[in-house]
């Protein structure tokens, strides 16, 4: 339960950091008079798409690790069952 609280705190801090970074980027693009509007839009789209790509990479890595853990647990349970059956046959 305590780990879940720490994870929630860390996730909230990360979300706050991302929101702050987007806010500061938006302010700097808005206040920049030397950069044309089309270039600002292009930069903004690039940042948003990069963020989406990073979220997908993290999600797929998490899913792969979760799948590997699930397979390892199944393999461990199968091996334990085989060992238990082999010990029952010896007795």
C-alpha positions as CSV (number, residue, x, y, z in Angstrom):
1,X,0.0,0.0,0.0
2,X,2.8,2.4,0.8
3,X,4.5,1.7,-2.6
4,X,1.3,2.6,-4.3
5,X,1.2,6.0,-2.5
6,X,4.8,6.7,-3.6
7,X,4.1,5.7,-7.2
8,X,1.1,8.0,-7.2
9,X,3.2,10.8,-5.8
10,X,5.9,10.3,-8.4
11,X,3.4,10.0,-11.3
12,X,1.7,13.3,-10.1
13,X,5.0,15.1,-10.0
14,X,5.8,13.8,-13.5
15,X,2.5,14.9,-14.8
16,X,3.0,18.3,-13.2
17,X,6.4,18.6,-14.8
18,X,5.1,17.7,-18.2
19,X,2.2,20.2,-17.9
20,X,4.7,22.9,-16.7
21,X,7.0,22.2,-19.7
22,X,4.0,22.4,-22.1
23,X,2.9,25.6,-20.5
24,X,6.3,27.2,-20.7
25,X,6.7,26.1,-24.3
26,X,3.3,27.5,-25.2
27,X,4.2,30.8,-23.5
28,X,7.6,31.0,-25.3
29,X,6.0,30.3,-28.7
30,X,3.2,32.8,-28.0
31,X,5.6,35.6,-27.0
32,X,8.2,35.0,-29.7
33,X,7.7,37.7,-32.3
34,X,10.6,36.7,-34.5
35,X,9.2,33.2,-35.4
36,X,6.4,33.0,-38.0
37,X,3.1,31.4,-36.9
38,X,3.5,28.4,-39.2
39,X,6.9,27.6,-37.7
40,X,5.4,27.8,-34.2
41,X,2.7,25.4,-35.2
42,X,5.2,23.1,-36.7
43,X,7.3,23.1,-33.5
44,X,4.2,22.6,-31.4
45,X,3.0,19.6,-33.5
46,X,6.5,18.1,-33.3
47,X,6.6,18.3,-29.5
48,X,3.1,16.8,-29.2
49,X,3.9,13.9,-31.6
50,X,7.2,13.3,-29.8
51,X,5.3,13.1,-26.5
52,X,2.8,10.6,-28.0
53,X,5.6,8.5,-29.3
54,X,7.4,8.4,-26.0
55,X,4.1,7.4,-24.2
56,X,3.7,4.6,-26.7
57,X,7.3,3.3,-26.3
58,X,6.9,3.3,-22.5
59,X,3.5,1.5,-22.8
60,X,4.8,-1.2,-25.1
61,X,7.9,-1.8,-22.9
62,X,5.6,-2.1,-19.9
63,X,3.3,-4.5,-21.7
64,X,6.3,-6.6,-22.8
65,X,7.7,-6.8,-19.2
66,X,4.2,-7.6,-17.9
67,X,3.8,-10.4,-20.4
68,X,7.3,-11.8,-19.7
69,X,6.5,-11.8,-15.9
70,X,3.2,-13.6,-16.6
71,X,4.9,-16.2,-18.7
72,X,7.6,-16.7,-16.0
73,X,4.9,-17.2,-13.4
74,X,3.1,-19.8,-15.5
75,X,6.4,-21.6,-16.2
76,X,7.2,-21.6,-12.5
77,X,3.7,-22.9,-11.6
78,X,4.1,-25.7,-14.2
79,X,7.5,-26.7,-13.0
80,X,6.2,-26.7,-9.4
81,X,3.3,-28.9,-10.4
82,X,5.6,-31.3,-12.3
83,X,7.9,-31.6,-9.3
84,X,5.0,-32.1,-6.9
85,X,3.6,-34.9,-9.2
86,X,7.1,-36.5,-9.4
87,X,7.4,-36.5,-5.6
88,X,3.9,-38.1,-5.2
89,X,4.8,-40.9,-7.6
90,X,8.0,-41.7,-5.6
91,X,6.1,-42.2,-2.4
